[in-house]
Amino acid sequence: MNAPTIQRAAAVVLVIAAATLAGCATPAHKENMSAVPAAAVRKLPYSVRVETRGGAETGALDSSNVSNADLKAALESSISTSGLFKSVVQGKDGEYELTVTVTQLEKPLFGGAFTVTLETGWSLVKSSDRSIAMRKAIRSSHTATFSESLMAVTRLRLALEGAVRNNIAEGLQAISALPI
């Protein structure tokens, strides 16, 4: 065999080995992204409608992502659990509208410990007069270590879920501090 043939064969073996070790990507689980802020939150006497943007579905050959639907479900669950707003409503009936937009998601390609960094834009608007109560960029991260899972795809998903959970907790804390 000549050198180019051996190199091509080695490349094919490496690609197959990497695909086998990597496994299949799984999306972030909404149940694992729900958060309760570390500090006590104020109980606001208003209803809120939640909208999410910028998320992405996890493709078969893609790494873990967070979808808009799962991010919305995690936000709604976190708001309900924390009691920040009196209720979470669907449609256009909320006294406030909370929009959370994923603006940046940084994920590692390989490593023993995976750190995912997430940046979102939070916008809270009063429905009646469209006044802006809050606009804030929130950057959060979370690291999943080799001790949490031997599988790289699982560590990546755990890091993503943790980054989202931290982001939600920080966002709800920021809303709680508003003079509304």
C-alpha positions as CSV (number, residue, x, y, z in Angstrom):
1,M,0.0,0.0,0.0
2,N,1.2,3.5,-0.7
3,A,1.3,6.4,1.8
4,P,-1.9,8.2,0.5
5,T,-4.0,5.0,0.7
6,I,-2.8,4.4,4.2
7,Q,-3.6,8.0,5.2
8,R,-7.1,7.7,3.8
9,A,-7.7,4.4,5.5
10,A,-6.5,5.9,8.8
11,A,-8.8,8.9,8.4
12,V,-11.8,6.7,7.8
13,V,-11.0,4.6,10.9
14,L,-10.7,7.8,12.9
15,V,-14.0,9.2,11.7
16,I,-15.8,5.9,12.5
17,A,-14.2,5.7,15.9
18,A,-15.1,9.3,16.7
19,A,-18.7,8.7,15.6
20,T,-18.9,5.6,17.7
21,L,-17.5,7.3,20.8
22,A,-19.6,10.4,20.4
23,G,-23.0,8.6,20.3
24,C,-26.2,10.3,19.3
25,A,-26.9,13.9,20.5
26,T,-29.9,14.4,22.7
27,P,-31.7,17.6,23.2
28,A,-31.7,19.4,26.5
29,H,-34.6,18.1,28.8
30,K,-37.0,20.9,29.8
31,E,-37.4,19.3,33.3
32,N,-33.7,19.7,33.9
33,M,-33.6,23.3,32.9
34,S,-36.3,24.6,35.3
35,A,-34.8,26.8,38.0
36,V,-35.6,28.5,41.2
37,P,-33.6,31.6,42.0
38,A,-31.1,31.2,44.8
39,A,-32.5,34.2,46.8
40,A,-36.2,34.7,47.6
41,V,-38.1,36.4,44.9
42,R,-40.8,39.0,45.3
43,K,-44.3,37.9,44.5
44,L,-45.7,40.1,41.7
45,P,-49.5,40.4,41.5
46,Y,-49.5,40.3,37.7
47,S,-49.9,37.6,35.0
48,V,-47.2,37.0,32.4
49,R,-47.1,35.6,28.9
50,V,-43.8,33.9,27.9
51,E,-42.3,33.8,24.4
52,T,-38.9,32.4,23.4
53,R,-36.8,32.9,20.3
54,G,-33.4,31.9,18.9
55,G,-33.5,28.3,20.1
56,A,-32.7,25.4,17.9
57,E,-33.9,21.8,17.6
58,T,-31.2,19.1,18.1
59,G,-30.6,17.4,14.8
60,A,-29.6,13.7,14.3
61,L,-25.9,14.6,13.6
62,D,-25.9,17.8,15.6
63,S,-24.8,18.5,19.2
64,S,-27.3,19.1,22.0
65,N,-29.4,22.3,21.6
66,V,-32.3,23.9,23.4
67,S,-35.5,24.3,21.4
68,N,-37.8,27.3,21.8
69,A,-40.6,25.1,23.1
70,D,-38.4,23.5,25.7
71,L,-37.0,26.8,26.8
72,K,-40.5,28.2,27.1
73,A,-41.7,25.2,29.2
74,A,-38.7,25.6,31.5
75,L,-39.3,29.3,31.9
76,E,-43.0,28.8,32.6
77,S,-42.3,26.0,35.1
78,S,-39.6,28.2,36.8
79,I,-42.0,31.2,37.1
80,S,-44.8,29.0,38.5
81,T,-42.5,27.2,41.0
82,S,-40.9,30.5,42.2
83,G,-44.2,32.3,42.4
84,L,-42.7,35.4,40.9
85,F,-45.9,36.2,38.9
86,K,-49.4,35.3,40.1
87,S,-49.9,33.3,36.9
88,V,-48.5,32.3,33.6
89,V,-51.0,32.7,30.7
90,Q,-51.1,31.7,27.1
91,G,-52.2,33.9,24.3
92,K,-52.4,37.7,24.6
93,D,-54.0,37.9,28.0
94,G,-50.9,38.5,30.2
95,E,-50.5,41.8,32.0
96,Y,-46.8,41.5,31.2
97,E,-45.0,39.8,28.2
98,L,-41.6,38.2,28.9
99,T,-39.5,37.4,25.8
100,V,-36.3,35.5,26.2
101,T,-34.1,35.3,23.1
102,V,-31.1,33.0,22.8
103,T,-28.4,35.2,21.2
104,Q,-25.3,33.0,21.7
105,L,-24.6,29.4,22.6
106,E,-21.0,28.3,23.0
107,K,-20.4,24.5,23.2
108,P,-17.1,22.6,23.3
109,L,-16.3,20.0,20.7
110,F,-14.4,17.7,23.0
111,G,-12.8,17.4,26.4
112,G,-13.1,15.8,29.8
113,A,-15.1,18.7,31.3
114,F,-17.6,20.5,29.1
115,T,-18.5,24.1,29.8
116,V,-21.4,25.6,27.9
117,T,-21.9,29.3,27.9
118,L,-25.3,30.8,27.0
119,E,-26.2,34.4,26.4
120,T,-29.9,35.5,26.2
121,G,-31.7,38.7,25.9
122,W,-34.5,39.2,28.4
123,S,-37.3,41.7,27.6
124,L,-40.2,42.4,30.0
125,V,-43.0,44.6,28.6
126,K,-46.2,45.9,30.2
127,S,-49.0,44.8,27.8
128,S,-51.3,47.7,28.4
129,D,-49.1,50.5,27.3
130,R,-46.1,48.6,25.8
131,S,-43.7,50.2,28.3
132,I,-40.4,48.4,28.8
133,A,-40.0,47.2,32.3
134,M,-36.6,45.4,31.6
135,R,-34.2,44.8,28.9
136,K,-31.2,42.8,29.9
137,A,-28.6,40.5,28.4
138,I,-27.8,37.6,30.7
139,R,-24.7,35.4,30.2
140,S,-24.4,32.2,32.2
141,S,-22.4,29.0,32.0
142,H,-22.2,25.5,33.5
143,T,-19.6,22.8,33.5
144,A,-20.3,19.1,33.4
145,T,-17.3,16.9,34.4
146,F,-16.2,13.5,33.4
147,S,-17.3,12.2,36.8
148,E,-20.9,13.1,35.9
149,S,-21.0,10.9,32.8
150,L,-18.5,8.9,30.7
151,M,-20.4,9.7,27.6
152,A,-19.4,13.0,25.9
153,V,-22.9,13.6,24.5
154,T,-24.4,13.3,28.0
155,R,-21.8,15.7,29.5
156,L,-22.7,18.2,26.8
157,R,-26.4,17.9,27.5
158,L,-25.9,18.3,31.2
159,A,-23.7,21.4,30.7
160,L,-26.3,22.9,28.4
161,E,-29.2,22.2,30.8
162,G,-27.1,23.7,33.7
163,A,-26.3,26.9,31.6
164,V,-30.0,27.3,30.8
165,R,-31.0,26.7,34.4
166,N,-28.5,29.3,35.7
167,N,-29.7,31.8,33.1
168,I,-33.3,31.4,34.1
169,A,-32.5,31.8,37.8
170,E,-30.5,35.0,37.1
171,G,-33.3,36.4,34.8
172,L,-36.0,35.7,37.4
173,Q,-33.9,37.3,40.1
174,A,-33.4,40.4,37.9
175,I,-37.2,40.7,37.3
176,S,-37.8,40.2,41.1
177,A,-35.6,43.3,41.8
178,L,-37.7,45.5,39.4
179,P,-39.8,48.3,40.9
180,I,-43.0,47.1,39.2
